[in-house]
Amino acid sequence: METRPAPPSGSRNAPTDFGGGDTNGWRSWMLRVGHKPTVAVITAASILMSLVLTTLINVAVDNIANLALDLAIAFTVPLVIAPLASYYAVGLLFEVEQARGLLQIAVIRDHLTGLFNRGYFLARLREEIERSRREPQSLALILIDVDQFKAINDSFGHAAGDAVLERLGQVLAEALRPYDLIARYGGEEFVALLPGTTLAQANAAAERIRATLESMPFDWGGMAGRGSVTASLGVTCLGDANDTADALLARADRAMYAAKNAGRNRCVTLPPDGVA
């Protein structure tokens, strides 16, 4: 099996921070250390600040005789109040951040398979094309469509269809690299973007996906027993500087339908003009 080079930087399958990045260092720190440690630090800081201020004030007004009593009060009051107040406030912050994270996941992820959704994929596709032009490096795309999916739903029910889609999502995640961008493109169609991958390497990866899915038995239940699921895959790669995201997707779509028309359960490669 051919080895594809790793990209020069980071995971490309990680979601973009739509919030524009965290500009509040203290908030980032709290989220890293956790709820209870944050409360402990806030309490300790409150006690220290209270003791320092009490000492400075007593020295300034020449009230040294009562300093010990004032320090005891300065220690006790924040020791009681700071944990209660900060525990509630920090808890609210963590709830807000958790809700923000869940919302971000809902915006960019497909709820059934857990893969990225079409909108997020299309946004990242254009970024990856620009990156491939700059570096420069090859970029391949695979479009996957489950064969006879309507017949699966009609014969065995939508729960069986959902199970097929979930399984295909798992196959894609296991067969491809962590930084390959995988998404549910719509219905029973999936798409994978492979940076640093030639057309031949992408075709090998597509064939691996096809063979893995075909070899996996599905338990349809009842009288139907066990069966298999197949998929048709269209493979293409980025061409010259005039090649666009729309052209790349359209080419993969034509290749995928060519696989359907040739009998299904196969991979068809369609290179751009000028690429062998």
C-alpha positions as semicolon CSV with decimal commas, in nm:
position;residue;x (nm);y (nm);z (nm)
1;M;0,000;0,000;0,000
2;E;0,130;0,342;-0,092
3;T;0,223;0,581;0,185
4;R;0,080;0,928;0,164
5;P;0,274;1,217;0,318
6;A;0,143;1,385;0,629
7;P;0,042;1,749;0,596
8;P;0,284;2,011;0,724
9;S;0,057;2,136;0,999
10;G;-0,212;2,021;1,245
11;S;-0,523;1,809;1,211
12;R;-0,742;1,914;0,920
13;N;-1,035;1,721;1,057
14;A;-1,066;1,951;1,358
15;P;-1,348;2,204;1,353
16;T;-1,278;2,570;1,302
17;D;-1,339;2,798;1,602
18;F;-1,639;2,995;1,478
19;G;-1,620;3,216;1,787
20;G;-1,302;3,377;1,657
21;G;-1,084;3,246;1,938
22;D;-1,088;3,301;2,312
23;T;-0,949;3,645;2,393
24;N;-1,011;3,609;2,772
25;G;-0,703;3,446;2,921
26;W;-0,862;3,402;3,261
27;R;-1,158;3,219;3,113
28;S;-0,932;2,985;2,918
29;W;-0,733;2,916;3,232
30;M;-1,046;2,832;3,433
31;L;-1,172;2,595;3,167
32;R;-0,837;2,417;3,165
33;V;-0,797;2,368;3,541
34;G;-1,160;2,280;3,616
35;H;-1,442;2,396;3,841
36;K;-1,327;2,312;4,193
37;P;-0,959;2,410;4,150
38;T;-1,076;2,744;4,012
39;V;-1,296;2,802;4,318
40;A;-1,002;2,715;4,545
41;V;-0,774;2,963;4,367
42;I;-1,038;3,238;4,379
43;T;-1,091;3,175;4,751
44;A;-0,719;3,184;4,825
45;A;-0,676;3,502;4,621
46;S;-0,971;3,664;4,800
47;I;-0,827;3,578;5,143
48;L;-0,483;3,707;5,047
49;M;-0,622;4,031;4,908
50;S;-0,838;4,080;5,218
51;L;-0,542;4,026;5,452
52;V;-0,315;4,261;5,257
53;L;-0,575;4,539;5,241
54;T;-0,663;4,501;5,609
55;T;-0,296;4,523;5,705
56;L;-0,234;4,830;5,488
57;I;-0,541;5,011;5,620
58;N;-0,458;4,937;5,985
59;V;-0,101;5,053;5,936
60;A;-0,217;5,368;5,758
61;V;-0,455;5,467;6,039
62;D;-0,212;5,349;6,309
63;N;-0,453;5,085;6,442
64;I;-0,191;4,822;6,518
65;A;-0,356;4,729;6,849
66;N;-0,658;4,585;6,669
67;L;-0,465;4,437;6,379
68;A;-0,486;4,075;6,498
69;L;-0,865;4,088;6,537
70;D;-0,909;4,264;6,204
71;L;-0,688;4,008;6,032
72;A;-0,893;3,725;6,179
73;I;-1,209;3,884;6,040
74;A;-1,033;3,952;5,708
75;F;-0,946;3,584;5,688
76;T;-1,282;3,442;5,797
77;V;-1,519;3,651;5,584
78;P;-1,371;3,565;5,238
79;L;-1,314;3,206;5,356
80;V;-1,691;3,173;5,397
81;I;-1,823;3,401;5,123
82;A;-1,575;3,350;4,837
83;P;-1,629;2,972;4,792
84;L;-2,008;3,009;4,790
85;A;-2,014;3,300;4,546
86;S;-1,738;3,173;4,317
87;Y;-1,871;2,817;4,307
88;Y;-2,200;2,944;4,170
89;A;-2,041;3,196;3,929
90;V;-1,781;2,955;3,794
91;G;-2,048;2,687;3,759
92;L;-2,250;2,920;3,540
93;L;-1,945;2,983;3,323
94;F;-1,887;2,612;3,275
95;E;-2,255;2,557;3,185
96;V;-2,237;2,839;2,929
97;E;-1,920;2,695;2,774
98;Q;-2,070;2,347;2,763
99;A;-2,381;2,481;2,589
100;R;-2,160;2,676;2,349
101;G;-1,963;2,361;2,267
102;L;-2,279;2,157;2,209
103;L;-2,418;2,430;1,985
104;Q;-2,100;2,439;1,780
105;I;-2,113;2,062;1,740
106;A;-2,477;2,082;1,630
107;V;-2,388;2,344;1,370
108;I;-2,105;2,151;1,203
109;R;-2,179;1,783;1,276
110;D;-2,428;1,536;1,131
111;H;-2,643;1,414;1,420
112;L;-2,664;1,051;1,297
113;T;-2,307;0,966;1,198
114;G;-2,114;1,224;1,400
115;L;-1,923;1,323;1,086
116;F;-1,909;1,680;0,959
117;N;-2,211;1,804;0,768
118;R;-2,235;1,938;0,413
119;G;-2,217;2,307;0,504
120;Y;-1,901;2,270;0,708
121;F;-1,741;2,051;0,443
122;L;-1,807;2,303;0,166
123;A;-1,653;2,582;0,372
124;R;-1,345;2,375;0,449
125;L;-1,318;2,250;0,089
126;R;-1,245;2,601;-0,036
127;E;-0,989;2,652;0,240
128;E;-0,813;2,328;0,152
129;I;-0,804;2,417;-0,218
130;E;-0,637;2,747;-0,133
131;R;-0,392;2,569;0,096
132;S;-0,306;2,317;-0,175
133;R;-0,233;2,601;-0,417
134;R;-0,005;2,777;-0,168
135;E;0,206;2,485;-0,050
136;P;0,170;2,334;-0,322
137;Q;0,047;1,977;-0,279
138;S;-0,199;1,734;-0,431
139;L;-0,559;1,715;-0,315
140;A;-0,803;1,431;-0,385
141;L;-1,174;1,386;-0,329
142;I;-1,389;1,073;-0,294
143;L;-1,769;1,078;-0,324
144;I;-1,942;0,770;-0,178
145;D;-2,305;0,668;-0,237
146;V;-2,473;0,364;-0,078
147;D;-2,615;0,131;-0,344
148;Q;-2,990;0,057;-0,341
149;F;-3,039;0,259;-0,024
150;K;-3,411;0,323;-0,088
151;A;-3,463;-0,053;-0,120
152;I;-3,295;-0,102;0,221
153;N;-3,531;0,150;0,381
154;D;-3,836;0,006;0,205
155;S;-3,752;-0,357;0,282
156;F;-3,609;-0,338;0,631
157;G;-3,720;-0,002;0,768
158;H;-3,555;0,330;0,833
159;A;-3,379;0,200;1,145
160;A;-3,189;-0,041;0,918
161;G;-3,106;0,246;0,683
162;D;-2,975;0,454;0,972
163;A;-2,761;0,161;1,087
164;V;-2,608;0,138;0,738
165;L;-2,523;0,508;0,738
166;E;-2,369;0,488;1,085
167;R;-2,162;0,186;0,984
168;L;-2,038;0,356;0,668
169;G;-1,939;0,659;0,874
170;Q;-1,734;0,430;1,099
171;V;-1,573;0,259;0,799
172;L;-1,467;0,595;0,656
173;A;-1,328;0,717;0,987
174;E;-1,124;0,398;1,032
175;A;-1,005;0,367;0,671
176;L;-0,884;0,725;0,630
177;R;-0,632;0,940;0,815
178;P;-0,720;1,160;1,114
179;Y;-0,659;1,476;0,911
180;D;-0,866;1,369;0,609
181;L;-1,190;1,566;0,604
182;I;-1,493;1,334;0,609
183;A;-1,856;1,446;0,589
184;R;-2,206;1,324;0,528
185;Y;-2,284;1,508;0,207
186;G;-2,657;1,442;0,208
187;G;-2,892;1,144;0,239
188;E;-2,688;0,833;0,168
189;E;-2,395;1,026;0,016
190;F;-2,065;1,079;0,193
191;V;-1,758;1,272;0,086
192;A;-1,392;1,260;0,185
193;L;-1,122;1,516;0,111
194;L;-0,766;1,381;0,118
195;P;-0,485;1,642;0,136
196;G;-0,143;1,544;0,007
197;T;-0,293;1,254;-0,186
198;T;-0,250;1,170;-0,553
199;L;-0,527;1,033;-0,773
200;A;-0,379;0,681;-0,762
201;Q;-0,349;0,691;-0,383
202;A;-0,707;0,817;-0,348
203;N;-0,832;0,539;-0,575
204;A;-0,652;0,283;-0,355
205;A;-0,816;0,434;-0,046
206;A;-1,158;0,428;-0,217
207;E;-1,115;0,063;-0,312
208;R;-1,021;-0,015;0,047
209;I;-1,342;0,153;0,167
210;R;-1,553;-0,030;-0,091
211;A;-1,408;-0,371;-0,007
212;T;-1,440;-0,317;0,368
213;L;-1,806;-0,220;0,343
214;E;-1,887;-0,510;0,110
215;S;-1,728;-0,762;0,347
216;M;-1,923;-0,643;0,653
217;P;-2,239;-0,849;0,719
218;F;-2,557;-0,672;0,827
219;D;-2,819;-0,840;1,041
220;W;-3,153;-0,736;0,894
221;G;-3,352;-0,931;1,153
222;G;-3,657;-1,151;1,117
223;M;-3,686;-1,367;0,807
224;A;-3,442;-1,151;0,612
225;G;-3,138;-1,288;0,793
226;R;-2,797;-1,139;0,718
227;G;-2,683;-0,955;0,410
228;S;-2,425;-0,709;0,281
229;V;-2,422;-0,347;0,171
230;T;-2,225;-0,203;-0,117
231;A;-2,138;0,147;-0,232
232;S;-2,033;0,322;-0,552
233;L;-1,742;0,563;-0,528
234;G;-1,627;0,845;-0,751
235;V;-1,266;0,961;-0,722
236;T;-1,101;1,274;-0,858
237;C;-0,829;1,523;-0,774
238;L;-0,760;1,893;-0,797
239;G;-0,637;2,012;-1,134
240;D;-0,471;2,334;-1,248
241;A;-0,523;2,684;-1,112
242;N;-0,855;2,717;-1,295
243;D;-1,004;2,415;-1,119
244;T;-1,269;2,511;-0,862
245;A;-1,451;2,352;-0,569
246;D;-1,768;2,323;-0,778
247;A;-1,579;2,158;-1,064
248;L;-1,409;1,917;-0,826
249;L;-1,741;1,809;-0,675
250;A;-1,912;1,785;-1,014
251;R;-1,631;1,564;-1,143
252;A;-1,653;1,333;-0,841
253;D;-2,030;1,319;-0,889
254;R;-1,991;1,216;-1,254
255;A;-1,742;0,950;-1,154
256;M;-1,976;0,818;-0,886
257;Y;-2,269;0,794;-1,129
258;A;-2,041;0,622;-1,377
259;A;-1,976;0,361;-1,108
260;K;-2,352;0,325;-1,059
261;N;-2,414;0,286;-1,430
262;A;-2,133;0,031;-1,464
263;G;-2,308;-0,203;-1,221
264;R;-2,254;-0,047;-0,874
265;N;-2,016;-0,167;-0,601
266;R;-1,711;-0,022;-0,772
267;C;-1,478;0,278;-0,784
268;V;-1,445;0,501;-1,087
269;T;-1,165;0,756;-1,124
270;L;-1,215;1,074;-1,325
271;P;-0,908;1,298;-1,345
272;P;-0,926;1,667;-1,438
273;D;-0,803;1,774;-1,778
274;G;-0,428;1,744;-1,807
275;V;-0,389;1,499;-1,516
276;A;-0,321;1,133;-1,588
